[in-house]
Amino acid sequence: MEQDPTSLIKHREVQFCILRPDDQAQAAALLLEGVDGVLYARAVSRHLLLVGYDVTQITLHVIDQALTELGFHLASNLLSKLKRALYYYTEETQRQNIGLGNADTSVQVFINRYQRIRHGCRDFRPEHWRRYQ
């Protein structure tokens, strides 16, 4: 049975906790920009993010996991949890049916974040001083 290529493109909503005063959706959209497989990420409101992605490259589970590890707080009401669980299951099943394994491109999210922030994690010492014991 042939797989319809348009069914591999997913359009999902990522809801964030409404108790947080900051604009999590906009910050998450900036982080997801340029990640392999993510076609678009648009903040609709302070707590709602629309994401379009290719399920052959990345899944909603990987996106949510990366955002959670970066400190974002996803909505934890029952309906949101049920939707996420259903999406995780159906996307993983679809990937298995077309012969793909686990999608692990969450590293790209962390690389994008690292490149965009200013930090003091650079070692300016000469190479021979770094190896000195």
Backbone as a ProteinNet text record, in pm:
[ID]
protein_1_A
[PRIMARY]
MEQDPTSLIKHREVQFCILRPDDQAQAAALLLEGVDGVLYARAVSRHLLLVGYDVTQITLHVIDQALTELGFHLASNLLSKLKRALYYYTEETQRQNIGLGNADTSVQVFINRYQRIRHGCRDFRPEHWRRYQ
[TERTIARY]
83	0	87.6	63.3	141.4	105.2	207.1	187.9	170.6	64	40	143.5	222.9	327.9	274	152.6	97.5	59.3	39.4	4.7	126.7	246.3	367.7	396.4	325.3	339.3	231.7	275.1	182	171.9	52.5	26	-36.2	37.4	-7.3	-4.2	-78.6	-77.3	0.3	89.6	160.2	110.1	45.5	-9.5	83.9	105.8	190.7	104.8	164.2	94.4	49.4	-77.8	-131.2	-97	-42.2	-7.8	124.5	200.8	329.3	306.4	368	345.6	425.6	528.2	612.7	553.2	610.2	562.9	638.9	595.5	665.3	651.5	538.1	514.6	611.2	632.1	722.8	866.3	907.3	1043	1063	962.9	972.6	976.8	902.3	903.2	1042.1	1108.1	1243.6	1342	1324.5	1414.7	1394.8	1272.3	1243.4	1275.6	1304.1	1341.6	1470	1470.7	1591.2	1619.5	1533	1551.3	1511.2	1590.9	1561.5	1424.2	1340.7	1209.1	1098.1	1130.6	1028.9	1008	887.1	856.5	822.3	747.4	714.7	682.6	698.9	660.6	613.8	483.9	425.4	353.9	381.7	312.7	179.4	69.7	-63.2	-101	-67.1	-87.9	30.9	23.5	134.3	149.5	41.1	41.5	10.1	7.6	-26.4	70.1	127.6	224.3	174	173.1	139.5	269.7	280.1	401.9	365.1	438.6	426.7	559.1	555.4	680.2	659.1	771.3	772.7	797.9	703.4	711.5	822.9	875.4	987.5	1117.8	1122.6	1244.2	1233.5	1117.1	1100.2	955.6	934	798.3	761.4	633.7	587	648.7	669.5	729.6	870.3	948.1	1083.5	1077.8	985	970.8	933	830.7	786.9	896.4	966.6	1073.7	1185.6	1222	1327.4	1283.8	1159.4	1110.1	1104.7	1063.7	1058.2	1198	1293.7	1431.2	1492	1443.3	1492.3	1422.3	1327.1	1263	1124.2	1067.6	931.1	833.1	717.9	616.3	495.4	474.7	361.5	234.5	120.9	-7.5	-25.3	-75.6	-87.3	-231.4	-326.9	-465.7	-492	-598.3	-626.5	-640.2	-711.1	-731	-598.4	-512	-381.1	-296.6	-299.2	-222.1	-273.8	-405.5	-463.4	-428.3	-437.7	-403.2	-257	-169	-26.8	0	-60.4	-39.3	-88.4	-202.5	-255.3	-164.2	-116.3	-25.3	105.3	160.5	285	267.7	159.3	134.8	115.8	30.6	2.1	124.3	202.5	321.1	426.8	445.7	543.8	499.7	370.3	317.4	335	307.5	324.5	470.8	562.1	705.2	748	696.8	730.3	674.7	554.5	491.8	565.4	631.3	705.5	852.9	888.8	1023	1125.8	1081.9	1175.3	1183.5	1299.2	1316.7	1279.1	1348.6	1322.6	1375.4	1302	1345.7	1419.6	1550.3	1627.7	1701.7	1627.9	1689.2	1678.4	1653.9	1642.9	1774.9	1884.3	2015.7	2021.6	1955	1955.2	1892.1	1790.1	1727	1827.1	1903.9	2002.6	2116.7	2154.4	2258.5	2211.4	2087	2032.4	2029.7	1988.3	1982.3	2121.7	2218.3	2355.1	2414.6	2385.3	2441.4	2377.6	2256.5	2185.4	2206.5	2244.7	2259.2	2403.7	2419.7	2553.1	2585.1	2701.5	2738.9	2889.6	2936.3	3079.5	3138.2	3088.3	3133.2	3245.1	3312.6	3422	3553.5	3645.3	3775.7	3872.9	3916.3	4001.4	4150.1	4182.3	4322.9	4384.8	4515.2	4581.5	4573.6	4586.7	4572.5	4670.5	4795	4894.7	4864.4	4793.2	4755.4	4639.7	4552.4	4438.5	4482.3	4590.7	4640.7	4734.4	4766.3	4859.5	4795.5	4865.9	4809.7	4870.9
-117.8	0	124.4	214.4	336.6	435.5	504	605.9	741.3	811.8	944.4	1040.9	1109.5	1196.6	1312.7	1355.8	1466.2	1421.3	1290.9	1244.3	1239.6	1258	1258.8	1397	1498.1	1633.1	1652	1682.8	1698.6	1845.6	1885.5	2020.9	2007.8	2049.1	2028.7	2158.8	2156.9	2266.3	2220.4	2304.8	2279.1	2384.1	2336.4	2427.2	2432.4	2554.3	2575.3	2609.5	2596.1	2623.4	2769.3	2791.7	2927.7	3004.1	2936.6	3002.7	3077.4	3053.3	3121.7	3258.4	3363	3497.5	3527.3	3448.9	3478.6	3424.7	3471.4	3434.8	3311.2	3194.6	3070.3	3030.9	3059.1	3017.3	3087.5	3216.1	3290.5	3242.5	3218.8	3169.9	3031.2	2944.7	2810.6	2817.2	2908.3	2922.7	2962.5	3049.8	3090.6	2974.7	2890.7	2777.1	2669.4	2651.8	2546.3	2587.3	2715.7	2764	2695.9	2639.8	2581.2	2438.6	2379.5	2239.8	2151	2048.9	1958	1894.2	1904.1	1843.7	1938.9	2047.1	2144.4	2241.4	2244.6	2331	2472	2482.9	2613.7	2598.9	2707.3	2715.9	2859.1	2875.6	3009	3019.2	3127.2	3153.5	3220.8	3157.8	3213.4	3305.4	3262.4	3344.1	3318.6	3371.6	3352.7	3207.2	3130.5	2993.4	2888.8	2928.1	2833.7	2849.4	2736.9	2733.3	2636.8	2680.5	2592.8	2544.5	2413.9	2353.6	2265	2278.7	2189.4	2119.1	1988	1912.5	1787.2	1734.7	1611.1	1495.9	1405	1296.9	1196.8	1199.5	1110.6	1160	1286.9	1343.6	1372.4	1410.8	1448.3	1420.7	1394	1367.7	1469.3	1474.4	1564.9	1527.5	1400.7	1356.4	1414.4	1414.7	1470.3	1621.1	1688.9	1833.6	1867	1798.6	1824	1792.5	1683.4	1643.9	1748	1797.8	1899.2	2028.9	2069.6	2192.3	2178.7	2062.9	2039.3	2042.2	1982.1	1982.4	2121.7	2208.9	2346.2	2436.8	2382.5	2459.7	2511.7	2473.1	2514.1	2426.3	2482.8	2410.3	2387.2	2261.6	2227.2	2220.4	2240.6	2232.3	2092.3	2085.6	1955.7	1917.5	1980.5	1940.1	1806.7	1741.1	1606.5	1599.3	1694	1691.5	1705.9	1793.9	1811.3	1685.6	1622.5	1499	1386.9	1376.3	1272.8	1295.8	1421	1452.8	1419.1	1459.9	1432.2	1282.2	1206.4	1061.3	997.7	1043.3	990.8	1025.5	1150.4	1191.5	1113.8	1096.2	1020.1	878.1	815.1	676.8	666.2	751.8	741.6	775.4	873.5	908.9	799.1	741.6	634	510.9	481.6	369.5	395.4	517.2	551.8	539.2	582.6	570.6	424.2	342.3	199.7	133.6	174.7	116.2	150	263.7	298.5	261.2	192.6	138	230.2	330.6	421.3	387.1	412.3	387.6	509.3	528.7	642.5	771.1	879.1	1010.5	1079.8	1100.2	1166.2	1285.4	1388.9	1511.7	1620.7	1582.1	1681.6	1751.5	1690.8	1752.2	1882.8	1889.3	2010.2	2127	2102.5	2208.1	2265.9	2180.2	2226.7	2301.7	2259.9	2330.1	2470.1	2481.1	2612.7	2704.1	2651.7	2732.8	2776.6	2689.5	2719.9	2829.5	2826	2923.6	3060.8	3067.9	3196.2	3272.3	3205	3275.7	3317.8	3427.1	3471.3	3402.2	3346.6	3275.4	3276.6	3238.5	3236.6	3098.3	3016	2877.6	2860.5	2966.1	2956.6	2966.9	2881.6	2880.4	2958.1	3075.6	3162.1	3136.3	3037	3004.6	2941.6	2959.3	2891	2739.5	2669.3	2523.7	2455.6	2503.3	2436.5	2457.8	2566.5	2587.5	2495.7	2463.1	2375.8	2234.8	2190	2055.5	2047.8	2159.5	2162.7	2098.2	2006	1934.7	1984.1
0	0	0	-92.4	-104.7	5	55.9	159	90.1	123	68.2	126.7	42.3	96.1	178.8	152.4	230.7	371.2	392.7	527.1	618	561.2	642.1	700.7	652.9	707	813.8	934.8	1047	1086	1125.3	1172	1311.5	1412.1	1550	1628.6	1739.1	1836	1958.8	2005.7	2130.3	2229.2	2335.3	2435.3	2555.2	2603.6	2719.1	2840.3	2956.6	3082.1	3086.1	3117.4	3117.3	3245	3343.5	3469.5	3461.9	3358.1	3341.4	3277.2	3330.9	3276.2	3149.7	3119.8	3004.8	2874.3	2764.3	2631	2584.5	2630	2598.6	2451.9	2391.7	2253.1	2157.9	2176.9	2088.5	2105.7	2229.5	2255	2194.7	2205.6	2148	1995.5	1936.1	1790.7	1741.7	1815	1777.7	1789.1	1890.4	1908	1801.3	1757.4	1660.1	1516.8	1496	1363.8	1317.6	1201.5	1146.2	1188.9	1269.9	1309.5	1192.6	1165.9	1054.9	1072.9	971.8	974.5	1014.4	1083.5	1123.7	1007.7	955	841.4	885.6	993.1	1048.5	1195.9	1267.1	1408.1	1430.6	1454.5	1470.4	1603.9	1674.4	1800.1	1768.2	1809.7	1787.2	1902.9	2023.2	2142.8	2235.2	2355.7	2450.3	2492.5	2480.2	2530.4	2423.6	2296.9	2190.7	2073.6	2032.5	1924.1	1817.3	1692.7	1580.7	1518.5	1499.4	1445.5	1328.3	1220.3	1106.3	1086.8	1069.9	1060.5	977.8	930.5	853	949.7	958.9	1057.4	1024.6	903.3	871.4	932.8	971.9	1028.4	1177.4	1225.1	1365.4	1405.9	1532.6	1582.3	1689	1720.6	1825.3	1959.3	1981	2106.9	2123.3	2018.5	2023.2	2045.3	1977.4	1993.6	2137	2190.5	2327.6	2428.5	2405.8	2496.9	2497.9	2381.4	2373.2	2441.2	2418.7	2481.5	2633.5	2680.9	2825.3	2885.9	2818.3	2868.5	2869	2782.1	2777.6	2878.1	2953.7	3059	3027.9	2916.6	2884.5	2961.6	2994.6	3070.5	2980.2	2941.2	2857.3	2940.8	2874.6	2943.3	2999.9	3122	3187.4	3219.2	3150.6	3173.5	3103.8	3139.9	3092.2	2940.3	2881.2	2736.5	2662	2708.1	2643.2	2654.2	2770.4	2788.1	2699.2	2686.6	2600	2453.2	2409.2	2270.8	2242.9	2333.7	2313.6	2306.6	2398.5	2399.3	2269.6	2218.8	2092.8	1976.4	1970.8	1864.2	1870.9	1989.9	2004.9	1949.9	1989.4	1947.4	1795.9	1739.7	1596.4	1511.7	1553.8	1476.3	1483.8	1601.5	1614	1534.5	1536.7	1457.8	1309	1266	1125.2	1083.8	1168.8	1138	1129.2	1218.7	1214.4	1088.7	1047.2	928.8	799.8	794.5	672.8	684.4	793.7	806.1	867.7	942.1	1008.5	1156.2	1214.9	1358.7	1438.8	1550	1637.3	1574.6	1593.8	1545.6	1658	1639.8	1744.6	1687.4	1652	1604.3	1708.8	1833.6	1939.5	1964	1922.5	1939.2	1860.8	1746.1	1664.3	1738.6	1820.4	1899.1	1997	2062.1	2158.8	2089.8	1970.7	1896.5	1859.4	1812.7	1778.8	1900.4	2013.1	2135.1	2176.4	2171.3	2211.6	2124.1	1995.5	1903.9	1919.6	1970.4	1978	2107.4	2213.7	2340.6	2360.6	2436.5	2475	2606	2613.6	2734.7	2748.4	2863.8	2890.8	2881.6	2794.1	2783.9	2681.9	2651.2	2557	2634.6	2601.9	2667.5	2579.1	2626	2546.3	2569	2651	2675.1	2551.1	2533.1	2420.9	2438	2327.2	2326.8	2421.9	2426.6	2512.3	2661.6	2697.8	2838.6	2877.7	2783.7	2814.6	2846	2785.6	2808.7	2928.3	2989	3101.4	3223.7	3290.7	3407.4	3532.6
[MASK]
+++++++++++++++++++++++++++++++++++++++++++++++++++++++++++++++++++++++++++++++++++++++++++++++++++++++++++++++++++++++++++++++++++++

